[in-house]
């Protein structure tokens, strides 16, 4: 409940409202947000956590596992970051932490999400952690007079077990077969 004032400011941000599909909806007041966040711990099908900037302790957003499907060991996932949490890697780090918790501590098999096609920054963050595109929900959102697709993505426990949230391929070995990694050149080679 104590995070309600900070979340009220974050939820009023136009980018947050647009990317979460709430640009036309009225903003929640602080009282309503206190009730909402105060009740999250009592919900058996979800885990709502604050994203806090370690550098200054400021609340910058939230990550949520929700719609827990116990028999199928799956959850949906969503996140949002306010302006003070963007473009610094905090979103990717928060996604890795909550997804790792879901697989390693909660024993989930599958975590899924939807991201609107006009939010490439979020999609890149999800891909960095290993989420894979499953399909497209065509024209799922009417936003400022235009129909926007939602991209459906998921990550499975066996995929997470292989890359632990960093699916990038390892750097190639040098051509001579040695096990040392090639060092990047400090300057371009001369011709």
C-alpha positions in Angstrom: 0.0 0.0 0.0 2.9 2.4 0.7 3.9 2.2 -2.9 0.6 3.6 -4.1 1.7 7.3 -4.4 4.8 6.3 -6.5 2.8 3.9 -8.7 0.1 6.6 -9.2 2.8 8.8 -10.8 4.1 5.9 -12.9 0.6 4.9 -14.1 -0.1 8.5 -15.2 2.9 8.4 -17.6 1.6 8.6 -21.2 4.1 5.9 -22.4 3.0 3.5 -19.6 -0.7 4.1 -20.4 -0.2 3.7 -24.1 1.9 0.5 -24.0 -0.4 -1.2 -21.4 -3.5 -0.4 -23.5 -4.8 2.1 -20.9 -4.4 5.4 -22.8 -8.2 6.0 -23.0 -9.0 4.8 -19.5 -9.3 7.1 -16.6 -6.3 7.1 -14.2 -6.7 5.4 -10.8 -6.7 7.6 -7.8 -4.2 7.0 -5.0 -7.0 5.7 -2.7 -8.0 3.0 -5.3 -4.3 2.1 -5.8 -3.8 1.7 -2.1 -6.7 -0.7 -2.0 -5.4 -2.6 -5.1 -1.8 -2.9 -4.0 -2.9 -3.7 -0.4 -5.0 -6.6 -1.6 -2.3 -8.2 -3.9 -0.7 -10.3 -1.2 -4.0 -12.1 -0.5 -4.5 -13.2 -4.1 -3.5 -16.9 -4.5 -3.0 -16.8 -8.3 -0.4 -14.0 -8.6 2.8 -12.5 -7.4 3.1 -8.7 -7.7 6.5 -7.2 -7.0 7.9 -3.7 -7.1 10.9 -2.9 -9.3 13.3 -0.8 -7.3 16.4 1.1 -8.6 19.3 -0.2 -6.5 21.2 3.0 -7.1 18.8 5.2 -5.3 16.0 3.0 -3.8 13.3 4.6 -5.9 10.3 2.5 -7.1 10.4 2.6 -10.9 7.8 -0.1 -11.8 6.4 -3.5 -11.2 6.6 -7.1 -12.4 3.7 -9.5 -12.0 3.2 -13.3 -12.4 -0.5 -13.8 -12.6 -3.2 -16.2 -13.8 -1.5 -19.1 -12.1 -2.7 -22.4 -13.7 -1.6 -24.9 -11.1 -2.4 -28.2 -13.0 -0.3 -26.9 -16.0 2.3 -25.2 -13.9 2.0 -22.0 -15.9 1.6 -18.3 -15.4 1.1 -15.1 -17.4 3.6 -12.3 -17.0 3.4 -8.6 -17.2 5.7 -5.7 -16.4 5.7 -1.9 -16.6 8.4 0.7 -15.9 8.0 4.4 -15.4 10.3 7.0 -16.9 12.9 6.8 -14.2 13.4 3.1 -14.9 13.8 3.1 -18.7 16.8 2.6 -20.9 19.1 1.5 -18.2 18.7 -2.3 -18.2 16.5 -2.3 -15.1 13.6 -3.9 -17.0 15.7 -6.7 -18.4 17.2 -7.4 -15.0 13.8 -7.4 -13.3 12.4 -9.7 -15.9 15.3 -12.1 -15.4 14.8 -12.1 -11.6 11.1 -12.7 -11.6 11.2 -15.3 -14.4 14.1 -17.1 -12.7 12.0 -17.1 -9.5 9.1 -18.5 -11.4 11.1 -21.4 -12.8 13.6 -22.1 -10.1 11.5 -21.5 -6.9 7.9 -21.9 -7.9 8.5 -24.8 -10.3 6.7 -23.3 -13.3 6.8 -25.0 -16.6 5.7 -22.1 -18.8 5.5 -18.3 -18.5 3.6 -16.4 -21.2 2.9 -12.8 -22.1 1.5 -10.5 -24.7 3.2 -7.3 -25.9 1.7 -4.7 -28.2 3.5 -4.5 -31.6 4.2 -0.8 -31.1 6.4 -1.5 -28.1 9.7 -2.8 -29.6 11.7 -1.9 -26.5 9.7 -4.3 -24.3 9.8 -7.0 -26.9 13.6 -6.7 -27.1 13.8 -7.0 -23.3 11.7 -10.1 -23.3 13.8 -11.6 -26.1 17.0 -10.9 -24.2 15.7 -13.0 -21.4 14.7 -15.8 -23.8 11.0 -15.3 -24.5 10.0 -16.7 -27.9 7.3 -15.4 -30.2 4.4 -17.9 -30.5 2.0 -15.9 -32.7 0.1 -12.7 -33.2 -3.2 -11.6 -31.9 -4.3 -9.5 -34.8 -5.7 -6.0 -34.2 -6.1 -6.6 -30.4 -6.1 -2.9 -29.4 -7.7 0.2 -30.8 -5.1 2.9 -30.0 -5.5 6.5 -31.1 -7.7 5.4 -34.1 -5.4 2.6 -35.2 -5.6 -1.2 -34.7 -2.5 -2.6 -33.0 -1.5 -6.3 -32.9 -0.4 -8.1 -29.8 2.6 -10.4 -30.0 2.2 -13.5 -27.9 5.4 -14.9 -26.4 6.4 -17.6 -23.9 9.4 -19.2 -22.2 9.6 -22.8 -21.0 11.4 -24.2 -18.0 13.7 -26.4 -20.2 14.7 -23.3 -22.2 15.5 -21.4 -19.0 17.5 -24.4 -17.7 19.8 -24.1 -20.7 20.4 -20.3 -20.8 19.2 -18.9 -17.4 17.9 -15.8 -19.0 20.8 -15.1 -21.4 20.1 -17.0 -24.6 22.8 -15.2 -26.7 25.2 -17.6 -28.4 28.7 -17.7 -26.9 31.4 -15.8 -28.6 33.1 -17.9 -31.3 36.4 -19.5 -30.6 39.5 -18.3 -32.6 40.2 -20.2 -35.9 43.4 -21.8 -34.5 41.3 -24.1 -32.3 42.7 -22.6 -29.0 40.3 -22.2 -26.1 41.1 -18.5 -25.6 38.5 -16.0 -26.6 39.6 -13.6 -29.3 40.2 -10.1 -28.0 38.6 -7.2 -29.9 40.9 -5.1 -31.8 41.6 -1.7 -30.2 41.7 0.0 -33.6 40.8 -1.1 -37.1 43.5 -3.0 -39.0 45.6 -0.9 -41.4 45.4 -1.5 -45.1 
